[in-house]
Amino acid sequence: MSMMKGFSNAFRIPELRKKILITLGLVFVCRLVSQIPTPGVDWQSLQRIIEEFKSQSAGGGMLDWFEVFTGGALGQCAIGFLSIWPYISAQIVIQLLGSVIPALEKLKKEGESGRQQLAQITRYLTIVLCVVQSWGIATVLSHPAMLGQAFAGTEIVANPGLGFHLMTVIGMTSASLFVMWLADQITTFGIGNGASLIIMINITSRLPQAIINAWERYFGLGGVKASAPIAELPILILFFLFVVMGTVMLVQGVRKVTIHTTRRSVAGGNTYGMQQTFMPLRVNYTGVMPIIFAQPLIQIPAALLMKMTDATSTGISGAIHRFAQDLSNPTVLHLVVYAALIMFFAFFWVATQFNAVDISENLKKDGSYIPGIRPGRATAEYLDDMMTKITLIGGTGLLVVALIPMVLMGWMSVPWAIASFFGGTSLLIIVGVALDTLRIMESHLLVRKYEGFLAHGSLRGRSGM
């Protein structure tokens, strides 16, 4: 009741109502862009190739991953197929390079002017990524044999050539940059982070199809008989609720480090100090990055190995092909490699993004310290050790959430369209973005003396605040 009352109160505040309506309108435009087909592409032929390609590899492969995160733009090769992902990729690259390139690290510390320059560099890199990716897509569409000899005789593009390549590059690049601009407008004039909201909407747009697939699986639909016992459905729903609760705990979990501020004199004879605050270290500091890195590093090499080898061969070629098939499908080998990559990237991301030395220096400059720990190097070592332990816990939780869809597909034969909502990147993004957006809305409500979304306490987003 408190949640519903909170939503009702949100529309009573003119400023908040305007922000919500702007967000909904801009998100609707983003969804329209993802439904406009690329000119010159026979999307029906493309659909047949996609279905045949999926049948060669169990659900959850790269095509299914693209289908979920582009909001269905893959099926008709929409001009909005790239969506916001080149921009997200550019941000990740700049973040990682900022840890190893002194010039970029310097820009991070220059305040607002430095952030603006980094944002401009990110946009230029986004354009480069859009051009490269859209050119690659045009090449694959023009030569379906690149996906396998079984598709050599299929014609997807009526008039392949330089003209089609240029048209595809211009169309997809323009659409992606337009979506990037819409994301900035949502962030500025709407509610929440625009890029995150667009990704979440793309994912949740596949929810109706997942519900239809579930109905067909347990009750039958359109002459298709049910393929699973109905007794499995309530167990699956209960399991889903537990997974969501666990994901919320993982996203919101923080380790509070006590910080004391020493007494310091200020102008006018007034003093301040001896304050006790907390530094929140997020349990899931890495977010969804380890999963985003791990998935392509498994699927892309496996796809290349299967393409370069022969399934009918009994020699080394056949063994490599079977190894690649096991690696791409939800087998024990896939789960082990996937788990190892997630844990590796969890620690890698923390090692490159969490700078304990800078934090300890800033605490020392502010006259703050951690009780029982000497300022300077000892504080940095303490924070580094603390973050390592937290990352181990958070990475393990992230690993469990990431493996649940694979387990459901491998052991219970649950379709990818359904299993993807039980964990992995999809659920983490949905839960994280929803919590952040609700927290922003709740802050508007509390400022104007309205009740929040919870009867007791307040929502906390991924920032740990």
DAHU-V470722 format. One record per backbone hydrogen bond with DSSP energy under -0.5 kcal/mol. NH is the residue of the N-H (numbers start at 1). CO is the residue of the C=O. E is the energy in kcal/mol with one decimal. If there is no record, write none. Layout:
nh: [NH NH]
co: [CO CO]
e: [E E]
This chain:
nh: [5 6 7 8 9 10 11 11 12 13 13 14 17 18 19 20 21 22 23 24 25 26 27 28 29 30 31 32 33 34 35 36 37 38 38 41 42 43 46 47 48 49 50 51 52 53 54 55 56 56 57 57 65 66 67 68 69 70 71 72 73 76 77 78 79 80 81 85 88 89 90 91 92 93 94 95 96 97 98 99 100 101 102 105 106 107 108 109 109 110 113 115 116 117 118 119 120 121 122 123 124 125 126 127 128 129 130 131 132 133 134 135 136 137 138 139 140 141 142 143 146 147 148 151 152 154 156 157 158 158 160 165 166 167 168 169 170 171 172 173 174 175 176 177 178 179 180 181 182 183 184 185 186 187 188 189 190 190 194 197 198 199 200 201 202 203 204 205 206 207 210 211 212 213 214 215 216 217 218 219 220 220 221 224 225 227 228 232 233 234 235 236 237 238 239 240 241 242 243 244 245 246 247 248 249 250 251 252 253 255 256 257 257 258 259 260 261 262 264 266 269 270 272 274 275 277 277 279 280 281 281 282 283 284 284 285 285 287 289 292 293 294 295 296 297 298 298 299 300 301 302 303 304 305 306 307 308 309 313 319 320 321 322 323 324 325 326 327 328 329 331 331 334 335 336 337 338 339 340 341 342 343 344 345 346 347 348 349 350 351 352 353 354 355 356 359 360 361 362 363 364 365 366 367 368 369 371 373 378 379 380 381 382 383 384 385 386 387 388 389 390 391 392 393 394 395 396 397 398 399 400 401 402 403 404 405 406 407 408 409 410 411 412 412 413 414 418 419 420 421 422 423 424 427 427 428 429 430 431 432 433 434 435 436 437 438 439 440 441 442 443 444 445 446 447 448 449 450 464]
co: [1 2 3 4 5 6 7 8 9 9 10 12 13 14 15 16 17 18 19 20 21 22 23 24 25 26 27 28 29 30 32 33 35 76 77 38 156 41 42 43 44 45 46 47 48 49 50 51 52 53 53 54 61 62 63 64 65 66 68 67 70 72 74 73 36 33 78 82 84 85 86 87 88 89 90 91 92 93 94 96 97 97 100 101 102 103 104 105 106 107 110 111 112 113 114 115 116 117 118 119 120 121 122 123 124 125 126 127 128 129 130 131 132 133 134 135 136 137 138 139 143 144 145 148 149 151 154 141 40 156 157 161 162 163 164 165 166 167 168 169 170 171 172 173 174 175 176 177 178 179 180 181 182 183 184 185 185 186 192 193 194 195 196 197 198 199 200 201 203 204 206 207 208 209 210 211 212 213 214 215 215 216 224 221 223 217 217 229 230 230 231 232 233 234 235 236 237 238 239 240 241 242 243 244 245 246 247 248 249 281 254 255 279 256 277 369 275 367 272 270 266 267 264 261 261 259 275 257 278 255 279 280 253 250 253 282 283 284 286 288 289 290 291 292 293 294 295 295 296 296 298 299 300 301 302 303 304 305 310 315 316 317 318 319 320 321 322 323 324 325 326 329 326 331 332 333 334 335 336 337 338 339 340 341 342 343 344 345 346 347 348 349 350 353 354 355 356 357 358 359 360 361 362 364 363 260 369 370 375 374 376 377 378 379 380 381 382 383 384 385 386 387 388 389 390 391 392 393 394 395 396 397 398 399 400 401 402 403 404 405 406 407 407 408 409 408 415 415 416 418 419 420 401 420 423 424 425 426 427 428 429 430 431 432 433 434 435 436 437 438 439 440 441 442 443 444 446 445 461]
e: [-2.5 -1.9 -1.9 -2.1 -2.5 -1.6 -0.9 -0.6 -1.4 -0.6 -0.7 -0.7 -3.1 -2.4 -1.9 -2.4 -2.4 -2.4 -2.3 -2.5 -2.4 -2.5 -2.4 -2.0 -1.7 -1.9 -2.1 -1.8 -2.1 -1.4 -1.7 -0.9 -0.6 -0.7 -1.7 -1.4 -3.2 -1.3 -2.0 -2.2 -1.9 -2.1 -2.5 -2.5 -2.3 -2.9 -2.5 -1.8 -0.8 -0.6 -0.6 -1.1 -2.1 -2.7 -2.5 -2.1 -2.2 -1.8 -1.0 -2.1 -0.7 -0.6 -1.3 -2.3 -2.7 -0.9 -1.7 -1.5 -2.0 -3.1 -2.4 -2.1 -2.2 -2.5 -2.5 -2.2 -2.5 -2.9 -1.9 -1.2 -1.3 -2.8 -0.6 -2.1 -2.4 -1.7 -1.6 -0.9 -0.6 -1.3 -0.6 -2.1 -2.2 -1.9 -2.4 -2.4 -2.0 -2.3 -2.4 -1.9 -2.1 -2.4 -2.1 -1.9 -1.8 -2.5 -2.6 -2.4 -2.4 -2.7 -2.7 -2.1 -1.9 -2.3 -2.4 -2.1 -2.2 -2.5 -1.9 -1.4 -2.2 -2.1 -1.2 -1.8 -1.6 -1.5 -0.6 -0.5 -1.4 -0.5 -0.5 -2.1 -2.8 -2.3 -2.5 -2.7 -2.7 -2.5 -2.8 -2.3 -2.2 -2.2 -2.4 -2.4 -2.2 -2.4 -2.2 -2.2 -2.4 -2.3 -1.9 -2.1 -2.3 -2.3 -2.1 -3.2 -0.6 -2.0 -0.5 -2.4 -2.3 -2.0 -2.5 -2.6 -2.3 -2.0 -2.9 -1.5 -1.7 -1.7 -1.8 -2.4 -2.2 -2.5 -2.2 -2.4 -2.5 -2.1 -2.1 -2.9 -1.0 -0.5 -1.5 -1.7 -0.5 -1.3 -1.8 -1.6 -1.2 -0.7 -0.7 -2.2 -2.5 -2.5 -2.4 -2.2 -2.0 -1.9 -2.3 -2.5 -2.4 -2.5 -2.4 -2.5 -2.1 -2.1 -2.6 -2.4 -1.6 -2.7 -0.6 -0.5 -2.4 -0.6 -3.0 -3.0 -2.2 -2.9 -3.2 -2.3 -1.2 -0.7 -2.0 -2.3 -0.7 -3.0 -0.6 -2.9 -0.7 -2.3 -0.6 -0.7 -2.7 -0.6 -0.5 -0.7 -0.9 -1.1 -1.6 -2.2 -2.5 -2.4 -2.4 -0.8 -1.2 -0.9 -1.1 -2.4 -2.3 -0.5 -1.6 -2.6 -2.3 -2.5 -2.2 -1.7 -1.9 -0.9 -0.7 -1.9 -2.6 -2.1 -2.4 -2.3 -2.5 -2.2 -2.3 -2.0 -1.9 -1.6 -0.7 -2.9 -0.6 -2.4 -2.4 -2.4 -2.8 -2.5 -2.3 -2.3 -2.2 -2.2 -2.2 -2.7 -1.9 -1.8 -2.4 -2.6 -1.6 -2.5 -1.7 -2.0 -2.5 -0.8 -0.9 -1.9 -2.4 -2.2 -2.4 -2.2 -2.0 -2.3 -1.8 -1.0 -3.3 -2.4 -0.5 -2.4 -0.5 -0.7 -2.0 -2.5 -2.2 -2.7 -2.4 -2.4 -2.5 -2.7 -1.8 -1.9 -2.3 -2.6 -1.7 -1.7 -3.3 -3.4 -1.6 -2.3 -2.7 -2.4 -2.2 -2.2 -2.3 -2.0 -1.3 -0.6 -0.5 -2.5 -2.5 -2.1 -2.7 -2.9 -0.6 -1.2 -0.6 -2.0 -1.0 -2.9 -2.5 -1.5 -2.0 -0.6 -1.7 -0.5 -1.2 -1.9 -2.7 -2.5 -2.7 -2.4 -2.8 -2.2 -2.3 -2.2 -2.6 -2.5 -2.2 -1.8 -2.2 -2.6 -2.0 -1.4 -1.8 -2.8 -1.9 -1.3 -1.6 -3.0 -1.3]
